[in-house]
Amino acid sequence: MDTKPTIQIDDFVKLDLRVGTVTAAEAHPNADRLLKLQVDLGDHQRQICAGIRQFCEPDQLVGKQVVVVANLAPRKIRGEESNGMLMAASAMQDDELADVVVLSPTKPVPPGSSVG
């Protein structure tokens, strides 16, 4: 397992982790590995592109609550703007990506709820 450098608490508290509800999901039109998600964060909607297409069907994500990094700078990914990052756990097997599991609260919470 790759270990990342140790960070200070001041670095961690810069992250704005929020729970969002996926309101729409579809295959990214220009990338085989990406899904384009519309996520309700309570006071606004966000589009997030996530590299989970081979592990998640779009219709399985609609209505699901997910954890996102809400204060990540926007970025164009294959022509689509992504405004955050979906949090997921990656399972490796023989140094290959075997599965991806989207992080989600164990019971429903209001969209926009803070994580951490």
A tleap script that builds the chain and sets N, CA, C and O, in Angstrom:
source leaprc.protein.ff14SB
mol = sequence {
  NMET ASP THR LYS PRO THR ILE GLN ILE ASP
  ASP PHE VAL LYS LEU ASP LEU ARG VAL GLY
  THR VAL THR ALA ALA GLU ALA HIE PRO ASN
  ALA ASP ARG LEU LEU LYS LEU GLN VAL ASP
  LEU GLY ASP HIE GLN ARG GLN ILE CYS ALA
  GLY ILE ARG GLN PHE CYS GLU PRO ASP GLN
  LEU VAL GLY LYS GLN VAL VAL VAL VAL ALA
  ASN LEU ALA PRO ARG LYS ILE ARG GLY GLU
  GLU SER ASN GLY MET LEU MET ALA ALA SER
  ALA MET GLN ASP ASP GLU LEU ALA ASP VAL
  VAL VAL LEU SER PRO THR LYS PRO VAL PRO
  PRO GLY SER SER VAL CGLY
}
set mol.1.N position { 0.851 -1.167 0.000 }
set mol.1.CA position { 0.000 0.000 0.000 }
set mol.1.C position { 0.900 1.235 0.000 }
set mol.1.O position { 1.867 1.309 0.759 }
set mol.2.N position { 0.575 2.202 -0.856 }
set mol.2.CA position { 1.314 3.457 -0.885 }
set mol.2.C position { 0.889 4.325 0.287 }
set mol.2.O position { -0.302 4.515 0.534 }
set mol.3.N position { 1.865 4.844 1.001 }
set mol.3.CA position { 1.588 5.737 2.108 }
set mol.3.C position { 1.931 7.152 1.679 }
set mol.3.O position { 3.013 7.408 1.152 }
set mol.4.N position { 1.013 8.058 1.905 }
set mol.4.CA position { 1.228 9.461 1.549 }
set mol.4.C position { 1.921 10.174 2.693 }
set mol.4.O position { 1.934 9.681 3.822 }
set mol.5.N position { 2.498 11.334 2.407 }
set mol.5.CA position { 3.181 12.070 3.476 }
set mol.5.C position { 2.238 12.442 4.613 }
set mol.5.O position { 1.048 12.669 4.396 }
set mol.6.N position { 2.774 12.500 5.813 }
set mol.6.CA position { 2.012 12.929 6.975 }
set mol.6.C position { 1.654 14.397 6.828 }
set mol.6.O position { 2.479 15.206 6.402 }
set mol.7.N position { 0.419 14.741 7.181 }
set mol.7.CA position { -0.016 16.139 7.136 }
set mol.7.C position { -0.347 16.604 8.548 }
set mol.7.O position { -0.521 15.798 9.462 }
set mol.8.N position { -0.428 17.886 8.700 }
set mol.8.CA position { -0.800 18.478 9.983 }
set mol.8.C position { -2.316 18.687 10.003 }
set mol.8.O position { -2.954 18.711 8.951 }
set mol.9.N position { -2.881 18.835 11.178 }
set mol.9.CA position { -4.323 19.065 11.311 }
set mol.9.C position { -4.746 20.312 10.545 }
set mol.9.O position { -5.860 20.370 10.025 }
set mol.10.N position { -3.866 21.313 10.470 }
set mol.10.CA position { -4.176 22.539 9.722 }
set mol.10.C position { -4.400 22.243 8.242 }
set mol.10.O position { -5.185 22.930 7.588 }
set mol.11.N position { -3.716 21.223 7.701 }
set mol.11.CA position { -3.926 20.827 6.308 }
set mol.11.C position { -5.275 20.126 6.151 }
set mol.11.O position { -6.012 20.394 5.201 }
set mol.12.N position { -5.595 19.234 7.079 }
set mol.12.CA position { -6.842 18.474 6.993 }
set mol.12.C position { -8.070 19.374 7.097 }
set mol.12.O position { -9.037 19.190 6.358 }
set mol.13.N position { -8.038 20.340 8.005 }
set mol.13.CA position { -9.224 21.176 8.210 }
set mol.13.C position { -9.497 22.093 7.021 }
set mol.13.O position { -10.548 22.732 6.970 }
set mol.14.N position { -8.585 22.170 6.079 }
set mol.14.CA position { -8.828 22.946 4.854 }
set mol.14.C position { -9.832 22.249 3.937 }
set mol.14.O position { -10.463 22.888 3.096 }
set mol.15.N position { -9.973 20.928 4.108 }
set mol.15.CA position { -10.915 20.171 3.279 }
set mol.15.C position { -12.353 20.446 3.723 }
set mol.15.O position { -12.660 20.436 4.915 }
set mol.16.N position { -13.219 20.690 2.751 }
set mol.16.CA position { -14.645 20.839 3.023 }
set mol.16.C position { -15.339 19.589 2.506 }
set mol.16.O position { -15.752 19.526 1.348 }
set mol.17.N position { -15.464 18.585 3.389 }
set mol.17.CA position { -16.128 17.331 3.035 }
set mol.17.C position { -17.609 17.466 3.358 }
set mol.17.O position { -17.984 17.807 4.480 }
set mol.18.N position { -18.442 17.194 2.366 }
set mol.18.CA position { -19.897 17.341 2.513 }
set mol.18.C position { -20.611 16.115 1.967 }
set mol.18.O position { -20.093 15.403 1.106 }
set mol.19.N position { -21.808 15.887 2.485 }
set mol.19.CA position { -22.685 14.842 1.950 }
set mol.19.C position { -23.564 15.487 0.890 }
set mol.19.O position { -24.173 16.533 1.112 }
set mol.20.N position { -23.616 14.843 -0.257 }
set mol.20.CA position { -24.492 15.298 -1.331 }
set mol.20.C position { -25.363 14.154 -1.798 }
set mol.20.O position { -25.027 12.987 -1.598 }
set mol.21.N position { -26.483 14.483 -2.420 }
set mol.21.CA position { -27.372 13.474 -2.977 }
set mol.21.C position { -27.274 13.527 -4.496 }
set mol.21.O position { -27.466 14.585 -5.096 }
set mol.22.N position { -26.976 12.391 -5.119 }
set mol.22.CA position { -26.863 12.331 -6.573 }
set mol.22.C position { -28.266 12.445 -7.166 }
set mol.22.O position { -29.134 11.617 -6.888 }
set mol.23.N position { -28.481 13.474 -7.985 }
set mol.23.CA position { -29.794 13.682 -8.605 }
set mol.23.C position { -29.844 13.194 -10.048 }
set mol.23.O position { -30.923 12.945 -10.585 }
set mol.24.N position { -28.672 13.058 -10.679 }
set mol.24.CA position { -28.595 12.542 -12.052 }
set mol.24.C position { -27.199 11.981 -12.263 }
set mol.24.O position { -26.229 12.471 -11.686 }
set mol.25.N position { -27.104 10.955 -13.091 }
set mol.25.CA position { -25.815 10.345 -13.410 }
set mol.25.C position { -25.877 9.807 -14.834 }
set mol.25.O position { -26.875 9.222 -15.255 }
set mol.26.N position { -24.789 10.018 -15.562 }
set mol.26.CA position { -24.716 9.516 -16.930 }
set mol.26.C position { -23.260 9.296 -17.306 }
set mol.26.O position { -22.350 9.829 -16.671 }
set mol.27.N position { -23.057 8.505 -18.345 }
set mol.27.CA position { -21.711 8.298 -18.852 }
set mol.27.C position { -21.175 9.617 -19.399 }
set mol.27.O position { -21.896 10.358 -20.067 }
set mol.28.N position { -19.928 9.900 -19.119 }
set mol.28.CA position { -19.265 11.087 -19.664 }
set mol.28.C position { -19.185 10.890 -21.177 }
set mol.28.O position { -18.799 9.812 -21.628 }
set mol.29.N position { -19.540 11.901 -21.970 }
set mol.29.CA position { -19.579 11.715 -23.425 }
set mol.29.C position { -18.209 11.544 -24.075 }
set mol.29.O position { -18.124 11.050 -25.200 }
set mol.30.N position { -17.135 11.943 -23.392 }
set mol.30.CA position { -15.809 11.910 -24.016 }
set mol.30.C position { -14.786 11.083 -23.252 }
set mol.30.O position { -13.584 11.240 -23.472 }
set mol.31.N position { -15.236 10.205 -22.359 }
set mol.31.CA position { -14.290 9.416 -21.567 }
set mol.31.C position { -14.923 8.086 -21.160 }
set mol.31.O position { -16.026 8.059 -20.613 }
set mol.32.N position { -14.230 6.998 -21.427 }
set mol.32.CA position { -14.745 5.659 -21.127 }
set mol.32.C position { -14.808 5.335 -19.643 }
set mol.32.O position { -15.604 4.492 -19.231 }
set mol.33.N position { -13.977 5.993 -18.828 }
set mol.33.CA position { -13.899 5.643 -17.409 }
set mol.33.C position { -14.662 6.587 -16.493 }
set mol.33.O position { -14.714 6.365 -15.283 }
set mol.34.N position { -15.252 7.633 -17.048 }
set mol.34.CA position { -15.861 8.663 -16.207 }
set mol.34.C position { -17.381 8.630 -16.234 }
set mol.34.O position { -17.998 8.301 -17.247 }
set mol.35.N position { -17.967 8.981 -15.095 }
set mol.35.CA position { -19.396 9.277 -15.010 }
set mol.35.C position { -19.538 10.755 -14.713 }
set mol.35.O position { -18.715 11.338 -14.006 }
set mol.36.N position { -20.578 11.357 -15.251 }
set mol.36.CA position { -20.907 12.760 -14.994 }
set mol.36.C position { -22.092 12.767 -14.042 }
set mol.36.O position { -23.176 12.291 -14.378 }
set mol.37.N position { -21.873 13.316 -12.841 }
set mol.37.CA position { -22.896 13.301 -11.789 }
set mol.37.C position { -23.393 14.713 -11.509 }
set mol.37.O position { -22.621 15.671 -11.542 }
set mol.38.N position { -24.682 14.833 -11.234 }
set mol.38.CA position { -25.260 16.066 -10.708 }
set mol.38.C position { -25.537 15.773 -9.232 }
set mol.38.O position { -26.225 14.810 -8.894 }
set mol.39.N position { -24.994 16.616 -8.368 }
set mol.39.CA position { -25.053 16.353 -6.929 }
set mol.39.C position { -25.692 17.538 -6.218 }
set mol.39.O position { -25.271 18.680 -6.404 }
set mol.40.N position { -26.714 17.265 -5.399 }
set mol.40.CA position { -27.394 18.273 -4.581 }
set mol.40.C position { -26.640 18.412 -3.265 }
set mol.40.O position { -26.552 17.466 -2.482 }
set mol.41.N position { -26.093 19.613 -3.031 }
set mol.41.CA position { -25.380 19.881 -1.774 }
set mol.41.C position { -26.201 20.763 -0.841 }
set mol.41.O position { -25.645 21.491 -0.019 }
set mol.42.N position { -27.502 20.699 -0.968 }
set mol.42.CA position { -28.395 21.438 -0.068 }
set mol.42.C position { -28.766 22.794 -0.606 }
set mol.42.O position { -29.918 23.034 -0.968 }
set mol.43.N position { -27.784 23.694 -0.662 }
set mol.43.CA position { -28.076 25.050 -1.127 }
set mol.43.C position { -27.775 25.246 -2.608 }
set mol.43.O position { -28.071 26.308 -3.158 }
set mol.44.N position { -27.193 24.245 -3.264 }
set mol.44.CA position { -26.913 24.331 -4.702 }
set mol.44.C position { -26.591 22.947 -5.272 }
set mol.44.O position { -26.309 21.996 -4.544 }
set mol.45.N position { -26.643 22.877 -6.605 }
set mol.45.CA position { -26.299 21.663 -7.346 }
set mol.45.C position { -24.871 21.792 -7.873 }
set mol.45.O position { -24.404 22.901 -8.135 }
set mol.46.N position { -24.186 20.678 -8.028 }
set mol.46.CA position { -22.827 20.636 -8.569 }
set mol.46.C position { -22.705 19.529 -9.588 }
set mol.46.O position { -23.352 18.489 -9.468 }
set mol.47.N position { -21.879 19.750 -10.583 }
set mol.47.CA position { -21.504 18.672 -11.489 }
set mol.47.C position { -20.128 18.158 -11.069 }
set mol.47.O position { -19.197 18.936 -10.860 }
set mol.48.N position { -20.018 16.849 -10.951 }
set mol.48.CA position { -18.756 16.208 -10.593 }
set mol.48.C position { -18.510 15.068 -11.577 }
set mol.48.O position { -19.395 14.250 -11.829 }
set mol.49.N position { -17.307 15.026 -12.125 }
set mol.49.CA position { -16.899 13.912 -12.982 }
set mol.49.C position { -16.087 12.950 -12.129 }
set mol.49.O position { -15.148 13.356 -11.444 }
set mol.50.N position { -16.453 11.676 -12.174 }
set mol.50.CA position { -15.805 10.678 -11.311 }
set mol.50.C position { -15.385 9.466 -12.129 }
set mol.50.O position { -16.134 8.997 -12.986 }
set mol.51.N position { -14.190 8.964 -11.864 }
set mol.51.CA position { -13.646 7.818 -12.590 }
set mol.51.C position { -14.110 6.484 -12.041 }
set mol.51.O position { -13.300 5.650 -11.636 }
set mol.52.N position { -15.414 6.290 -12.030 }
set mol.52.CA position { -15.993 5.071 -11.427 }
set mol.52.C position { -16.876 4.297 -12.400 }
set mol.52.O position { -17.589 3.380 -11.993 }
set mol.53.N position { -16.836 4.653 -13.666 }
set mol.53.CA position { -17.778 4.084 -14.641 }
set mol.53.C position { -17.732 2.559 -14.720 }
set mol.53.O position { -18.777 1.926 -14.869 }
set mol.54.N position { -16.552 1.961 -14.624 }
set mol.54.CA position { -16.471 0.506 -14.760 }
set mol.54.C position { -16.959 -0.226 -13.506 }
set mol.54.O position { -17.099 -1.449 -13.521 }
set mol.55.N position { -17.218 0.516 -12.419 }
set mol.55.CA position { -17.617 -0.109 -11.165 }
set mol.55.C position { -19.037 0.247 -10.719 }
set mol.55.O position { -19.591 -0.423 -9.848 }
set mol.56.N position { -19.631 1.289 -11.301 }
set mol.56.CA position { -20.958 1.757 -10.886 }
set mol.56.C position { -21.824 2.045 -12.107 }
set mol.56.O position { -21.382 2.690 -13.057 }
set mol.57.N position { -23.039 1.569 -12.069 }
set mol.57.CA position { -24.011 1.920 -13.104 }
set mol.57.C position { -24.645 3.256 -12.732 }
set mol.57.O position { -24.988 3.468 -11.569 }
set mol.58.N position { -24.807 4.159 -13.694 }
set mol.58.CA position { -25.372 5.476 -13.382 }
set mol.58.C position { -26.696 5.414 -12.628 }
set mol.58.O position { -26.894 6.175 -11.681 }
set mol.59.N position { -27.614 4.519 -13.028 }
set mol.59.CA position { -28.930 4.468 -12.374 }
set mol.59.C position { -28.840 3.992 -10.927 }
set mol.59.O position { -29.742 4.273 -10.138 }
set mol.60.N position { -27.771 3.278 -10.557 }
set mol.60.CA position { -27.596 2.846 -9.167 }
set mol.60.C position { -27.173 3.994 -8.266 }
set mol.60.O position { -27.331 3.910 -7.048 }
set mol.61.N position { -26.638 5.067 -8.842 }
set mol.61.CA position { -26.172 6.197 -8.051 }
set mol.61.C position { -27.251 7.248 -7.804 }
set mol.61.O position { -27.183 7.980 -6.817 }
set mol.62.N position { -28.245 7.332 -8.687 }
set mol.62.CA position { -29.283 8.347 -8.540 }
set mol.62.C position { -30.054 8.107 -7.248 }
set mol.62.O position { -30.568 7.014 -7.011 }
set mol.63.N position { -30.127 9.148 -6.412 }
set mol.63.CA position { -30.784 9.066 -5.117 }
set mol.63.C position { -29.835 8.687 -3.991 }
set mol.63.O position { -30.197 8.804 -2.820 }
set mol.64.N position { -28.637 8.239 -4.315 }
set mol.64.CA position { -27.657 7.818 -3.306 }
set mol.64.C position { -26.962 9.038 -2.714 }
set mol.64.O position { -26.657 9.997 -3.422 }
set mol.65.N position { -26.720 8.989 -1.421 }
set mol.65.CA position { -25.937 10.041 -0.771 }
set mol.65.C position { -24.469 9.647 -0.832 }
set mol.65.O position { -24.109 8.492 -0.606 }
set mol.66.N position { -23.628 10.629 -1.142 }
set mol.66.CA position { -22.199 10.414 -1.325 }
set mol.66.C position { -21.424 11.483 -0.568 }
set mol.66.O position { -21.969 12.531 -0.220 }
set mol.67.N position { -20.153 11.210 -0.319 }
set mol.67.CA position { -19.273 12.181 0.307 }
set mol.67.C position { -18.437 12.828 -0.801 }
set mol.67.O position { -17.862 12.141 -1.644 }
set mol.68.N position { -18.382 14.169 -0.781 }
set mol.68.CA position { -17.608 14.893 -1.789 }
set mol.68.C position { -16.679 15.910 -1.129 }
set mol.68.O position { -16.955 16.431 -0.048 }
set mol.69.N position { -15.566 16.174 -1.822 }
set mol.69.CA position { -14.707 17.291 -1.445 }
set mol.69.C position { -15.312 18.498 -2.158 }
set mol.69.O position { -15.215 18.628 -3.379 }
set mol.70.N position { -15.942 19.386 -1.371 }
set mol.70.CA position { -16.716 20.483 -1.947 }
set mol.70.C position { -15.880 21.719 -2.280 }
set mol.70.O position { -16.333 22.578 -3.036 }
set mol.71.N position { -14.678 21.825 -1.734 }
set mol.71.CA position { -13.894 23.034 -1.986 }
set mol.71.C position { -12.685 22.783 -2.887 }
set mol.71.O position { -11.719 23.545 -2.859 }
set mol.72.N position { -12.739 21.726 -3.678 }
set mol.72.CA position { -11.704 21.480 -4.670 }
set mol.72.C position { -11.906 22.438 -5.837 }
set mol.72.O position { -13.033 22.638 -6.288 }
set mol.73.N position { -10.833 23.023 -6.324 }
set mol.73.CA position { -10.929 23.973 -7.440 }
set mol.73.C position { -11.557 23.281 -8.653 }
set mol.73.O position { -11.244 22.124 -8.933 }
set mol.74.N position { -12.441 23.978 -9.374 }
set mol.74.CA position { -13.045 23.399 -10.581 }
set mol.74.C position { -11.972 23.021 -11.602 }
set mol.74.O position { -10.910 23.638 -11.680 }
set mol.75.N position { -12.292 21.978 -12.386 }
set mol.75.CA position { -11.349 21.503 -13.387 }
set mol.75.C position { -12.097 20.951 -14.581 }
set mol.75.O position { -13.095 20.250 -14.414 }
set mol.76.N position { -11.632 21.255 -15.785 }
set mol.76.CA position { -12.211 20.667 -16.996 }
set mol.76.C position { -11.628 19.282 -17.178 }
set mol.76.O position { -10.410 19.106 -17.183 }
set mol.77.N position { -12.503 18.299 -17.328 }
set mol.77.CA position { -12.072 16.930 -17.566 }
set mol.77.C position { -12.724 16.447 -18.852 }
set mol.77.O position { -13.929 16.201 -18.901 }
set mol.78.N position { -11.922 16.318 -19.874 }
set mol.78.CA position { -12.411 15.888 -21.193 }
set mol.78.C position { -13.588 16.732 -21.667 }
set mol.78.O position { -14.563 16.206 -22.204 }
set mol.79.N position { -13.489 18.046 -21.464 }
set mol.79.CA position { -14.495 18.964 -21.966 }
set mol.79.C position { -15.651 19.249 -21.028 }
set mol.79.O position { -16.492 20.093 -21.340 }
set mol.80.N position { -15.722 18.583 -19.904 }
set mol.80.CA position { -16.790 18.798 -18.927 }
set mol.80.C position { -16.187 19.363 -17.646 }
set mol.80.O position { -15.138 18.901 -17.198 }
set mol.81.N position { -16.846 20.365 -17.052 }
set mol.81.CA position { -16.331 20.930 -15.810 }
set mol.81.C position { -16.733 20.064 -14.627 }
set mol.81.O position { -17.890 19.664 -14.491 }
set mol.82.N position { -15.750 19.782 -13.769 }
set mol.82.CA position { -15.978 19.032 -12.545 }
set mol.82.C position { -15.762 19.978 -11.371 }
set mol.82.O position { -14.719 20.624 -11.269 }
set mol.83.N position { -16.747 20.056 -10.493 }
set mol.83.CA position { -16.730 20.984 -9.357 }
set mol.83.C position { -16.717 20.244 -8.032 }
set mol.83.O position { -17.619 20.412 -7.211 }
set mol.84.N position { -15.703 19.431 -7.826 }
set mol.84.CA position { -15.564 18.667 -6.597 }
set mol.84.C position { -15.002 17.302 -6.903 }
set mol.84.O position { -14.674 16.988 -8.047 }
set mol.85.N position { -14.893 16.488 -5.858 }
set mol.85.CA position { -14.391 15.127 -6.023 }
set mol.85.C position { -15.228 14.180 -5.183 }
set mol.85.O position { -15.471 14.422 -4.001 }
set mol.86.N position { -15.658 13.116 -5.802 }
set mol.86.CA position { -16.385 12.058 -5.125 }
set mol.86.C position { -15.387 11.215 -4.328 }
set mol.86.O position { -14.337 10.841 -4.849 }
set mol.87.N position { -15.705 10.920 -3.089 }
set mol.87.CA position { -14.833 10.094 -2.256 }
set mol.87.C position { -15.224 8.621 -2.422 }
set mol.87.O position { -16.402 8.265 -2.374 }
set mol.88.N position { -14.210 7.779 -2.618 }
set mol.88.CA position { -14.442 6.350 -2.808 }
set mol.88.C position { -13.240 5.577 -2.291 }
set mol.88.O position { -12.127 6.097 -2.231 }
set mol.89.N position { -13.483 4.336 -1.923 }
set mol.89.CA position { -12.410 3.431 -1.510 }
set mol.89.C position { -12.044 2.560 -2.698 }
set mol.89.O position { -12.915 2.079 -3.424 }
set mol.90.N position { -10.752 2.364 -2.887 }
set mol.90.CA position { -10.256 1.551 -3.996 }
set mol.90.C position { -9.682 0.249 -3.452 }
set mol.90.O position { -8.828 0.262 -2.566 }
set mol.91.N position { -10.148 -0.861 -3.978 }
set mol.91.CA position { -9.636 -2.173 -3.583 }
set mol.91.C position { -8.686 -2.670 -4.672 }
set mol.91.O position { -9.033 -2.716 -5.852 }
set mol.92.N position { -7.485 -3.037 -4.244 }
set mol.92.CA position { -6.473 -3.518 -5.176 }
set mol.92.C position { -6.306 -5.022 -5.023 }
set mol.92.O position { -6.454 -5.577 -3.934 }
set mol.93.N position { -5.992 -5.670 -6.150 }
set mol.93.CA position { -5.700 -7.101 -6.120 }
set mol.93.C position { -4.586 -7.345 -7.131 }
set mol.93.O position { -4.733 -7.012 -8.307 }
set mol.94.N position { -3.488 -7.918 -6.688 }
set mol.94.CA position { -2.329 -8.167 -7.553 }
set mol.94.C position { -1.894 -6.896 -8.280 }
set mol.94.O position { -1.618 -6.916 -9.480 }
set mol.95.N position { -1.838 -5.792 -7.534 }
set mol.95.CA position { -1.422 -4.486 -8.058 }
set mol.95.C position { -2.342 -3.946 -9.162 }
set mol.95.O position { -1.944 -3.073 -9.933 }
set mol.96.N position { -3.551 -4.459 -9.230 }
set mol.96.CA position { -4.547 -3.983 -10.195 }
set mol.96.C position { -5.766 -3.494 -9.424 }
set mol.96.O position { -6.102 -4.036 -8.371 }
set mol.97.N position { -6.428 -2.463 -9.954 }
set mol.97.CA position { -7.656 -1.961 -9.348 }
set mol.97.C position { -8.751 -2.999 -9.538 }
set mol.97.O position { -9.131 -3.301 -10.669 }
set mol.98.N position { -9.265 -3.550 -8.432 }
set mol.98.CA position { -10.248 -4.625 -8.484 }
set mol.98.C position { -11.668 -4.134 -8.252 }
set mol.98.O position { -12.621 -4.705 -8.782 }
set mol.99.N position { -11.813 -3.067 -7.455 }
set mol.99.CA position { -13.157 -2.571 -7.149 }
set mol.99.C position { -13.052 -1.149 -6.617 }
set mol.99.O position { -12.019 -0.744 -6.084 }
set mol.100.N position { -14.130 -0.406 -6.770 }
set mol.100.CA position { -14.249 0.938 -6.205 }
set mol.100.C position { -15.594 1.002 -5.495 }
set mol.100.O position { -16.625 0.635 -6.058 }
set mol.101.N position { -15.570 1.474 -4.243 }
set mol.101.CA position { -16.786 1.583 -3.441 }
set mol.101.C position { -16.970 3.047 -3.074 }
set mol.101.O position { -16.100 3.647 -2.441 }
set mol.102.N position { -18.093 3.620 -3.467 }
set mol.102.CA position { -18.400 5.025 -3.185 }
set mol.102.C position { -18.718 5.175 -1.701 }
set mol.102.O position { -19.513 4.413 -1.151 }
set mol.103.N position { -18.088 6.170 -1.050 }
set mol.103.CA position { -18.344 6.405 0.370 }
set mol.103.C position { -19.694 7.089 0.546 }
set mol.103.O position { -20.043 8.020 -0.179 }
set mol.104.N position { -20.433 6.602 1.523 }
set mol.104.CA position { -21.793 7.062 1.742 }
set mol.104.C position { -22.120 6.979 3.228 }
set mol.104.O position { -21.619 6.083 3.908 }
set mol.105.N position { -22.955 7.894 3.760 }
set mol.105.CA position { -23.347 7.766 5.170 }
set mol.105.C position { -24.193 6.517 5.375 }
set mol.105.O position { -24.837 6.030 4.445 }
set mol.106.N position { -24.184 6.002 6.611 }
set mol.106.CA position { -24.938 4.782 6.905 }
set mol.106.C position { -26.430 5.028 7.045 }
set mol.106.O position { -27.223 4.090 6.964 }
set mol.107.N position { -26.831 6.302 7.259 }
set mol.107.CA position { -28.245 6.638 7.254 }
set mol.107.C position { -28.381 8.024 6.623 }
set mol.107.O position { -27.421 8.794 6.618 }
set mol.108.N position { -29.561 8.348 6.092 }
set mol.108.CA position { -29.736 9.628 5.405 }
set mol.108.C position { -29.485 10.835 6.313 }
set mol.108.O position { -29.859 10.842 7.485 }
set mol.109.N position { -28.853 11.838 5.745 }
set mol.109.CA position { -28.629 13.128 6.403 }
set mol.109.C position { -28.996 14.208 5.403 }
set mol.109.O position { -29.046 13.935 4.204 }
set mol.110.N position { -29.257 15.435 5.860 }
set mol.110.CA position { -29.593 16.494 4.913 }
set mol.110.C position { -28.435 16.768 3.947 }
set mol.110.O position { -27.280 16.816 4.370 }
set mol.111.N position { -28.733 16.949 2.647 }
set mol.111.CA position { -27.686 17.310 1.705 }
set mol.111.C position { -26.960 18.567 2.185 }
set mol.111.O position { -27.576 19.515 2.673 }
set mol.112.N position { -25.628 18.549 2.033 }
set mol.112.CA position { -24.811 19.657 2.489 }
set mol.112.C position { -24.231 19.442 3.863 }
set mol.112.O position { -23.411 20.241 4.315 }
set mol.113.N position { -24.641 18.367 4.553 }
set mol.113.CA position { -24.110 18.095 5.893 }
set mol.113.C position { -22.603 17.951 5.839 }
set mol.113.O position { -22.056 17.363 4.906 }
set mol.114.N position { -21.942 18.486 6.834 }
set mol.114.CA position { -20.496 18.448 6.934 }
set mol.114.C position { -20.016 17.069 7.378 }
set mol.114.O position { -20.680 16.400 8.169 }
set mol.115.N position { -18.864 16.649 6.867 }
set mol.115.CA position { -18.241 15.389 7.245 }
set mol.115.C position { -16.919 15.719 7.917 }
set mol.115.O position { -16.165 16.558 7.424 }
set mol.116.N position { -16.634 15.076 9.019 }
set mol.116.CA position { -15.341 15.278 9.649 }
set mol.116.C position { -15.527 15.682 11.034 }
set mol.116.O position { -14.551 15.904 11.750 }
savepdb mol mol.pdb
quit
